[in-house]
Amino acid sequence: MFDTLKEILVAMLKVSPDLITEKATREEAELDSLAVVELSMLLEKDYGIKISDDELMEAENIGEMARMMTERRAAV
């Protein structure tokens, strides 16, 4: 799911692909709170993955966000 998350961040939220690594924090990837809210809505609308923006904000890094996506997708 990391590759999917990276694609979303680059294509939809205009994040530089160079900033997105599994170990990158939200700050390092330049994801502000508005971008995280948008990401939460995109995941639910386009992928059927429900992860609240609060949960995404609590993730330590991009890799953890991708793991959440994998877990939620498997639960559907």
Secondary structure as GFF3:
##gff-version 3
##sequence-region A 1 76
A	DSSP	alpha_helix	2	11	.	.	.	ID=ss1
A	DSSP	three_ten_helix	17	19	.	.	.	ID=ss2
A	DSSP	alpha_helix	33	47	.	.	.	ID=ss3
A	DSSP	alpha_helix	53	58	.	.	.	ID=ss4
A	DSSP	alpha_helix	62	75	.	.	.	ID=ss5
###
